[in-house]
Amino acid sequence: MTDSTANTAPIYDVTPGDFTTAEFGVTPSQTVGPYWHIGLPWADGPDAAPEGTPGRITLQVTVFDGDRVPVADALIETWQADAAGRFTHPDDPRGAAESVPAGFRGFGRAGADETGTAAIHTVKPGALPAENHTVEAPHVNVGILARGMLERLYTRLYFPEDTAAHAVDPVLSSLPESQRAKLIARKTDDGYHLTVYVQDSDPDGVETPFFEL
């Protein structure tokens, strides 16, 4: 670009229409909300386990911001093992396996309603082998997207009945004891519910633990 009215050198020495003369790096992350409910969900996104699947449960995740206001345009994504603790994905170190039960897929996506709550229909995952001969307790990985967030947040949902497995889970055990309960869902009539607080000015407050991937 050259200002013809000033006696200054061009700011950029780029030939119009030729992008090979300039170096481009990775662009910074940018928020793209509140468009989640428009562009990302699909019809059976919440149905990681189709209706009628044996052992089907509903996971509800409610998201609150730092002011304890429901995040009504949040989008929840889940990724988990099947009921046998296996993945159909080829990156499973034990090799890909057929889903248990049949028809289950590991990924779910759902938009939140006006209460900040999204629901995923799935099955309870089995335990997973981890490094150093340890075992991860049954859990669901939860991703959270919302307006104002430049990066997706990642956390986990554990199940309240697995207290013995929680004690030896390497990820849960890495957290201070006061933080672990924040990742354990409560039982509901048809599944489980987890409340997520994306922020709290008090370091010992209600903010949910999040993980770097």
Solvent accessible surface area in square Angstrom, and as a share of the most:
residue,aa,sasa,rsa
1,M,160,0.71
2,T,95,0.55
3,D,81,0.42
4,S,109,0.71
5,T,126,0.73
6,A,41,0.32
7,N,166,0.85
8,T,93,0.54
9,A,82,0.64
10,P,76,0.48
11,I,132,0.67
12,Y,131,0.50
13,D,136,0.70
14,V,55,0.32
15,T,75,0.44
16,P,126,0.80
17,G,75,0.72
18,D,47,0.24
19,F,147,0.61
20,T,122,0.71
21,T,74,0.43
22,A,31,0.24
23,E,176,0.79
24,F,150,0.62
25,G,69,0.66
26,V,152,0.88
27,T,112,0.65
28,P,100,0.63
29,S,53,0.34
30,Q,121,0.54
31,T,59,0.34
32,V,85,0.49
33,G,15,0.14
34,P,61,0.39
35,Y,131,0.50
36,W,14,0.05
37,H,87,0.39
38,I,145,0.74
39,G,61,0.59
40,L,68,0.34
41,P,51,0.32
42,W,101,0.36
43,A,109,0.84
44,D,64,0.33
45,G,0,0.00
46,P,36,0.22
47,D,37,0.19
48,A,2,0.01
49,A,0,0.00
50,P,60,0.38
51,E,153,0.69
52,G,72,0.69
53,T,14,0.08
54,P,101,0.63
55,G,61,0.58
56,R,75,0.28
57,I,31,0.16
58,T,17,0.10
59,L,1,0.01
60,Q,64,0.28
61,V,1,0.00
62,T,10,0.06
63,V,0,0.00
64,F,44,0.18
65,D,45,0.23
66,G,27,0.26
67,D,116,0.60
68,R,109,0.40
69,V,78,0.45
70,P,50,0.32
71,V,20,0.11
72,A,45,0.35
73,D,17,0.09
74,A,0,0.00
75,L,0,0.00
76,I,0,0.00
77,E,16,0.07
78,T,3,0.02
79,W,93,0.33
80,Q,4,0.02
81,A,1,0.01
82,D,4,0.02
83,A,46,0.36
84,A,59,0.46
85,G,0,0.00
86,R,66,0.24
87,F,35,0.15
88,T,70,0.41
89,H,79,0.35
90,P,106,0.67
91,D,115,0.59
92,D,7,0.04
93,P,132,0.83
94,R,94,0.34
95,G,30,0.29
96,A,59,0.46
97,A,32,0.25
98,E,155,0.70
99,S,20,0.13
100,V,74,0.43
101,P,23,0.15
102,A,90,0.70
103,G,53,0.51
104,F,12,0.05
105,R,71,0.26
106,G,11,0.11
107,F,64,0.27
108,G,0,0.00
109,R,44,0.16
110,A,7,0.05
111,G,28,0.27
112,A,3,0.03
113,D,64,0.33
114,E,139,0.62
115,T,69,0.40
116,G,0,0.00
117,T,23,0.13
118,A,3,0.02
119,A,32,0.25
120,I,1,0.00
121,H,46,0.21
122,T,0,0.00
123,V,3,0.02
124,K,58,0.25
125,P,5,0.03
126,G,14,0.13
127,A,47,0.36
128,L,22,0.11
129,P,76,0.48
130,A,30,0.23
131,E,143,0.64
132,N,132,0.67
133,H,187,0.84
134,T,50,0.29
135,V,75,0.43
136,E,25,0.11
137,A,1,0.00
138,P,16,0.10
139,H,6,0.03
140,V,0,0.00
141,N,47,0.24
142,V,1,0.01
143,G,5,0.05
144,I,0,0.00
145,L,25,0.12
146,A,2,0.01
147,R,141,0.51
148,G,64,0.61
149,M,37,0.16
150,L,102,0.51
151,E,114,0.51
152,R,89,0.32
153,L,42,0.21
154,Y,71,0.27
155,T,3,0.02
156,R,33,0.12
157,L,0,0.00
158,Y,0,0.00
159,F,0,0.00
160,P,43,0.27
161,E,92,0.41
162,D,24,0.13
163,T,95,0.55
164,A,85,0.66
165,A,32,0.25
166,H,17,0.07
167,A,77,0.60
168,V,98,0.56
169,D,0,0.00
170,P,51,0.32
171,V,36,0.21
172,L,3,0.01
173,S,45,0.29
174,S,83,0.53
175,L,27,0.13
176,P,85,0.54
177,E,135,0.60
178,S,85,0.55
179,Q,30,0.14
180,R,75,0.27
181,A,72,0.56
182,K,46,0.20
183,L,0,0.00
184,I,52,0.26
185,A,3,0.03
186,R,144,0.53
187,K,116,0.49
188,T,28,0.16
189,D,157,0.81
190,D,87,0.45
191,G,0,0.00
192,Y,12,0.04
193,H,23,0.10
194,L,5,0.03
195,T,44,0.26
196,V,0,0.00
197,Y,51,0.19
198,V,27,0.16
199,Q,109,0.49
200,D,19,0.10
201,S,118,0.76
202,D,73,0.38
203,P,123,0.77
204,D,122,0.63
205,G,16,0.15
206,V,60,0.34
207,E,63,0.28
208,T,3,0.02
209,P,18,0.11
210,F,54,0.23
211,F,49,0.20
212,E,176,0.79
213,L,169,0.84
